[in-house]
Structures are given as structure tokens and as C-alpha cells.
């Protein structure tokens, strides 16, 4: 038998035009039914896309948080009545009082000055019963109260000056002598902490509402002297300070710790650290945050200003002082801080200048260095 051959393929013919038209009509009808069904199922809205946009691609980026406040510093156009450092400075209405301190020549003074920052006047209004420096102060029960301090030796006396009568008195005494200490007033109560009793550093935290009666309410984790202290957010923050019992300053004998004392619990905790060890600085509370200004790292003066978050202890730069200085008094009046006197070359030559410090917003600026402090 021979090889089997393939069957011939039938010839394919194109459908008539009428048949093609009917087929296209059916296809279009099916597509319309499907689209209508989808719109009904989605409530008349177009179905959502399966993909999402990348962040920043056709969407508005989240607005950045406003910059935290920084400090703007300027040299006041007026000066104190006399050079002074290491004084107690307390608010008095729209004015403030400067009590005691070191005068020119490393000599303690008993002078009481009333300063009107709005008018730029400083008036000698009285004197304390005893000359004293390195004391702490607060305004309690209608009078300025000065706690302890040093003269020829560390003292325990509590001195007071009454603006209404213009008289001074010694209403009480600390439980033990204490100088180089700090005080912060919170809710009508002064918290006295830190300092030196003539032999060792004092860890106890005292509270008083009248300058006469004192009670122990807590202890520092790290006893310090010459610390920067202020009340903010219902707590008292203690920043840096000297650790030595002598008079010489050395960076190895200073601390960077930020301690927070809570009067409600009586507990003190270390909540953070400055980038550097620091002593002889000063602190103010503005805008709900703590600011630490100036001071010394060892014997090196600082112009730095640091912002401290009272809740977390986080630290960030807040600008610079117009001039480096240490051992100044500081007070807040009508939302503005005043850095009063202080030292740049040591206790023999205190300053009579005042720095005005206000809270601003935006990018921090470096203060312009002037020609005189």
C-alpha cells in the first residue's frame, strides 16, 4: 500500500458583513452591563486603585513643627548702681531686688538695690543686717529673704528685707550653715538646696514658706554647689555644679548632671546631662522650658546657652550670651529675664552691667560680641 496522504483542508470563508455587525453589537452590550454593575456595587464611585502614591508624589508633605524658642540677648542700656556678683536677686512686682553679693575687691556687701528695668533705674533702698555673698534668695510673705551665704565664714542666718517698711531683720536660721547654695520658689514655698556647710557638700533639700520654719523634703542624688537652679513645670531642676569642697575650680570637679526634684513625691532623679561639665552658671524658666546660661567649665568662661526639656532632660543649644560671664544673679520679670552683674575675670572685679534675655521663635542667632561687658 502506498503512503497515506493528508485530507485537503476546506476553504475558510469570511462571515458576511451583517453577521459581524451583530457580533460587535452583542460584545458592546456585554461591556455596558459589566460597567453598570460595577458602578452600582461601588455606590456610583469609580473603583479605588490598587496602588498607593509614594510619599511626596502628588501629596502635600506634613507641615514641620514650629522651631522651639531660642533666647535673644542684648546688653541693657543702663547699669547697676554698683558692680556686684554672687548676689541674691528676687522679683518684686515689675521691679527686682539685688541683695548682698561681692563688691569690687572681693568684699562682701550688705547693700539692697531696687531696680526698675522699664525705666533703667537702680536705687539703693537699704541694707541687710550682715554683709553676705554666695547666698540664695526668694520673695516670701511680702519680703525678700536671703538664705545663708558666706562672709568671713559660712553662715546659717536667714536675713529679710521688707519693701513696705524699708527695714531689715534676721527672722530665723537654716538648720546648719550653708553657702554657695540655691533656692527656687514654687507655689509660695522656697526650696533651698545644694551648697557647702564649711566642710562638705549639703545633700538635703529644705522647704520654707516664711523663712523661719524649715523642713527637710528630699535629698539630691549628687550634692553640688554653684549649680544652676530654677523651678519649672511643677519641679525644681538642678543643673551642673561643683563637686569639690575647696575654692579652686577644675573641670574634673564639676558635673554635667541634670537633677529634677519633685516636691509632690520628695524624689530627686537624674534626667539628663549637659554636653559639658558646668559650674557657676545660672538658670531661668521661660516658655515652660529651662534655660541654662553662662558659667564656667573649669576656669574657662562660657557664652553658651542651653535649652533643657523639663520632662525629658533633653538638651539643645539656645544661642549664646552677648558676653561670657559667671556667678551672676538672674531674675524673670514680666516674661523677660535679666542677668545681673557677675564676673568675667574673677571676684576682684565684678560687673555692673545687665543682660536682657527674651524668648523668641525661629532660627537661633548668635549674639553680637560687644566691646565692653
C-alpha positions in Angstrom: 0.0 0.0 0.0 1.3 3.4 -0.7 1.8 6.4 1.9 -1.3 7.7 3.2 -2.0 11.4 2.1 -3.5 14.3 4.2 -7.1 15.2 3.6 -7.5 18.5 1.9 -8.5 21.5 4.3 -11.7 23.1 3.5 -11.6 26.7 2.3 -12.3 29.2 5.1 -14.8 31.9 4.2 -15.2 35.3 6.0 -18.7 35.8 7.5 -20.9 38.2 5.9 -20.9 41.8 7.0 -24.3 41.6 8.6 -23.1 38.7 10.8 -20.0 40.7 12.0 -22.2 43.7 12.9 -24.5 41.5 15.0 -21.4 40.1 16.9 -20.0 43.5 17.7 -23.4 44.7 19.0 -23.6 41.8 21.4 -20.0 42.5 22.7 -20.7 46.2 23.3 -23.9 45.3 25.2 -22.0 42.9 27.5 -19.4 45.6 28.3 -22.1 48.1 29.1 -23.8 45.6 31.5 -20.5 44.9 33.3 -19.6 48.6 33.8 -23.1 49.5 35.1 -22.9 46.6 37.6 -19.6 47.7 38.9 -20.8 51.3 39.5 -23.9 50.1 41.3 -21.7 47.9 43.6 -19.4 50.8 44.4 -22.2 53.3 45.1 -21.7 55.2 41.9 -17.9 55.8 42.6 -15.1 54.7 40.5 -13.3 51.6 42.0 -10.3 52.5 44.1 -6.9 52.0 42.6 -4.9 49.0 43.9 -1.7 51.0 44.2 -0.9 53.9 46.6 1.1 57.0 45.9 4.6 57.3 47.2 5.0 59.9 49.9 5.6 63.3 48.4 4.4 62.2 45.0 1.4 64.5 44.3 0.5 64.8 48.0 1.2 67.6 50.4 4.0 66.9 52.9 3.2 67.2 56.6 4.0 70.7 58.0 7.1 70.9 60.0 6.7 71.6 63.7 7.5 75.2 64.7 11.0 75.7 65.9 11.4 75.7 69.7 12.0 79.1 71.2 15.6 80.3 71.5 16.9 83.2 73.5 17.7 86.7 72.2 20.2 88.5 74.4 21.1 92.2 74.5 23.1 94.4 76.7 20.8 96.7 78.7 21.4 100.4 78.0 21.5 101.0 81.8 23.8 99.7 84.6 23.5 98.8 88.2 24.3 101.3 90.9 27.5 99.4 91.7 29.4 96.4 90.4 28.3 93.1 92.1 28.5 89.4 91.7 27.2 86.4 93.7 24.2 88.3 95.0 20.6 87.2 95.7 18.3 88.6 93.1 14.5 88.3 93.6 11.5 89.7 91.7 9.3 92.4 93.3 6.3 93.2 91.1 7.6 94.9 87.9 11.0 95.6 89.6 13.6 93.3 91.2 15.8 93.5 94.2 19.6 92.8 94.4 20.6 91.9 97.9 24.2 91.5 99.1 26.9 89.9 97.0 30.6 90.6 96.3 31.6 94.2 95.7 34.8 95.3 94.0 37.9 93.9 95.7 36.3 90.6 96.7 34.5 92.2 99.6 31.0 91.2 100.8 28.3 93.8 100.7 25.0 94.3 102.6 23.5 96.7 100.1 19.9 96.3 98.9 19.1 97.8 95.5 15.8 98.2 93.8 16.0 98.0 90.1 13.2 99.2 87.7 14.1 97.6 84.4 11.4 99.6 82.5 12.9 102.9 83.5 16.5 101.7 83.7 17.0 102.9 87.3 18.7 101.4 90.3 18.1 102.8 93.7 19.9 102.0 96.9 16.9 101.3 99.3 18.5 99.8 102.4 21.0 97.2 103.7 20.9 93.7 105.2 21.9 93.3 108.9 25.1 91.5 107.7 27.2 91.6 104.6 27.0 88.3 102.7 27.7 86.7 99.3 27.1 83.3 97.7 23.6 83.3 99.3 20.3 82.3 97.8 17.1 84.3 97.8 13.3 84.3 97.3 10.3 86.5 97.8 8.1 85.1 100.6 5.3 86.5 102.6 5.8 90.1 101.3 9.5 90.3 101.9 12.8 89.4 100.3 14.5 86.5 102.1 18.2 85.7 101.9 19.3 82.2 102.9 22.8 81.6 104.4 25.8 82.6 102.4 29.4 83.4 103.1 31.2 86.3 104.7 34.4 85.5 106.6 32.9 82.1 107.1 29.8 80.1 106.0 26.7 81.3 107.9 23.3 79.9 108.7 21.4 83.2 109.2 18.3 84.0 107.3 18.0 87.7 106.6 15.0 89.5 105.3 14.2 93.0 103.9 10.7 94.4 103.7 9.9 96.7 100.8 6.8 98.1 102.5 8.7 99.2 105.6 12.2 99.5 104.3 13.5 97.6 107.2 15.8 94.5 107.5 15.7 91.7 110.1 17.0 88.2 110.9 13.8 86.2 111.2 15.5 82.8 111.5 18.3 80.5 110.6 18.9 77.4 108.4 19.3 74.1 110.3 23.1 74.3 109.5 25.4 76.9 107.9 25.3 76.8 104.1 26.9 78.9 101.3 27.1 78.5 97.5 23.5 77.3 97.7 20.5 77.9 95.5 16.8 78.5 96.0 13.7 78.2 93.8 10.2 79.5 94.8 7.3 77.3 93.7 3.7 77.9 94.8 4.7 80.2 97.6 7.3 77.8 99.0 11.0 78.2 98.7 13.1 75.1 98.1 16.7 75.6 99.4 19.2 73.1 98.0 22.8 72.5 97.3 25.7 74.3 98.9 28.5 73.9 101.3 28.5 73.9 105.1 32.1 74.8 105.5 33.3 71.2 105.5 31.3 69.2 103.0 28.5 69.5 100.4 25.0 69.5 101.6 22.6 66.9 100.1 19.4 67.9 102.0 16.6 69.9 100.3 14.8 72.2 102.7 11.4 73.9 102.2 10.0 77.0 103.9 7.1 79.4 103.2 8.1 82.1 105.7 11.9 82.0 106.0 11.5 81.0 109.7 10.4 77.4 109.7 12.2 74.8 107.7 11.5 71.1 107.0 13.6 68.5 105.1 11.7 67.4 102.0 14.3 65.5 100.0 17.9 64.9 99.0 20.0 65.5 95.9 21.2 62.4 94.1 24.5 64.3 93.6 25.3 67.0 96.2 26.6 70.2 94.4 27.5 73.8 95.0 27.3 76.7 92.5 24.6 74.9 90.5 22.1 76.5 88.1 18.6 76.1 89.6 15.1 77.1 88.7 11.5 75.9 89.1 9.6 74.9 86.0 6.7 72.6 85.3 6.0 71.9 89.0 9.5 70.7 89.7 12.9 72.1 90.6 15.7 71.4 88.2 19.4 71.5 89.4 21.9 71.6 86.5 25.6 71.1 86.8 27.5 72.4 89.7 30.8 72.0 91.5 31.7 68.8 93.4 34.7 69.9 95.3 34.9 71.4 98.8 37.7 73.8 98.1 37.8 77.1 96.3 39.7 76.1 93.2 37.7 75.3 90.0 38.6 72.3 87.9 36.5 70.6 85.2 37.3 67.2 86.9 35.4 68.5 89.9 32.3 69.6 88.1 29.3 67.7 86.8 27.1 67.7 83.8 24.1 66.1 85.5 20.6 67.5 85.3 18.7 66.6 88.5 15.0 67.0 88.9 13.3 67.3 92.3 9.6 66.7 92.5 8.1 68.4 95.6 5.0 66.2 95.3 6.9 62.9 95.9 10.1 64.2 97.5 12.1 62.3 94.9 15.1 63.5 93.0 16.2 61.8 89.8 18.9 62.4 87.2 17.0 63.1 84.0 19.8 64.1 81.6 23.3 65.6 81.1 24.7 68.7 79.5 27.2 68.2 76.7 29.8 69.7 79.1 30.5 69.8 82.8 29.5 73.2 84.1 29.5 75.2 87.3 28.8 78.8 88.4 26.0 79.1 85.7 22.5 80.5 86.1 19.1 79.2 85.1 15.8 80.7 84.1 12.4 79.3 83.2 10.8 80.8 80.1 8.0 79.4 78.0 7.7 76.3 80.0 11.3 75.3 79.5 14.5 75.7 81.4 17.5 77.7 80.0 21.0 77.4 81.5 23.3 80.4 80.8 27.0 81.1 81.1 29.1 79.7 83.8 32.5 78.0 83.8 33.9 74.7 82.7 36.9 74.6 85.0 38.4 78.1 84.7 37.1 78.7 81.2 34.2 81.1 80.9 31.2 80.1 78.8 28.9 82.1 76.5 26.7 79.1 75.8 23.0 78.9 76.5 21.3 75.6 76.7 17.6 74.6 76.5 16.6 71.8 78.8 13.3 70.0 78.4 12.0 69.7 82.0 10.0 66.5 81.2 12.8 64.5 79.4 16.0 66.2 80.3 16.8 66.6 76.6 19.3 69.4 75.9 19.7 71.6 72.8 21.6 74.8 72.0 19.7 78.0 72.6 22.1 80.7 71.4 24.9 82.5 73.1 25.3 85.2 75.6 26.5 88.6 74.4 29.4 88.3 76.8 30.7 85.2 78.7 30.2 85.5 82.4 29.7 83.5 85.5 28.4 84.0 89.1 25.6 86.4 88.0 22.2 86.8 89.5 19.2 86.2 87.3 15.5 87.0 87.6 12.4 86.9 85.4 10.1 90.0 85.4 7.2 90.4 83.0 8.3 87.5 80.8 11.8 88.7 80.4 14.9 87.5 82.2 17.7 89.8 83.5 21.2 88.6 84.1 22.5 90.8 86.9 26.2 91.6 87.4 28.5 88.6 87.6 32.2 88.0 86.8 34.5 87.7 83.8 37.9 87.9 85.4 37.1 86.7 88.9 35.7 88.0 92.2 38.0 91.0 92.4 36.3 92.8 89.5 32.5 92.2 89.4 30.3 93.7 86.7 27.7 96.4 86.9 26.2 95.5 83.5 22.8 93.8 83.0 21.8 91.5 80.1 18.2 91.4 78.9 17.1 87.9 77.7 13.8 87.3 75.9 12.3 84.3 74.3 11.9 84.3 70.5 10.9 81.8 67.8 12.6 80.8 64.7 16.2 80.1 63.9 18.7 80.8 66.7 21.0 83.7 66.2 24.4 84.3 67.6 24.5 87.4 69.7 26.9 90.1 68.5 30.0 90.5 70.7 30.4 94.0 72.0 33.4 95.9 73.3 32.6 96.0 77.0 30.8 93.9 79.5 
